[in-house]
């Protein structure tokens, strides 16, 4: 369970995750297709983004997103096999208050959108 000191107030950080795999009538992506996350940083702070398996485990650093920018990242293939629950950790540079997304299900070939509010 996450400690409340690690969660930014809702007014500072809004996380939204949407799996975008296209129409459900399209062919199923290959299990080897890369899953991605598109981070939309609506804050003025630069954020370091990490991902970890939803069941717990070591975090993997994806990279940084500058304030008011959108940056795509490839998710590690060893973390996305079939339908996989992931948790994203958002670390604002110069601030000791990390926050975490809810568990987000990602599948090979899908794009997840992670929106960080102002």
Residue, then its C-alpha position, 0 to 999 in steps of 0.5 A: x500500500x502506498x503511503x499518503x506522503x508519497x501522493x501529491x494532492x489531486x490538485x497538483x497531479x492528475x493521472x489518467x491512463x487510457x489504453x489505445x489499441x485501436x478498434x476491437x475489430x482489428x487484428x490482435x497485435x503480435x505478442x512481440x509488439x512493443x507497448x508504449x506510454x505517452x506521457x503528457x506533462x501539463x505541469x511546469x516541473x520536469x518529471x522523471x518517469x519510472x515503471x514497475x510491475x503492478x504486483x510490486x518489484x523493482x522500478x525501471x527508469x523510462x526517462x524524463x519529461x520536461x514541463x508542458x511537453x509530451x514524450x513517448x517511451x517504449x515499455x520494457x518488453x519483459x514487463x509487458x507480456x499479455x495483459x500486464x498490470x503496471x504502476x507508474x512512478x512520477x518523480x518531480x525534479x527538485x521535489x521529494x514528493x513522488x506520486x504513483x498511478x493506479x494500476x494500469x493494464x497494458x498489452x503488447x502493441x498498445x499505447x498507454x497515455x499518462x497525463x500529469x496535471x498542472 
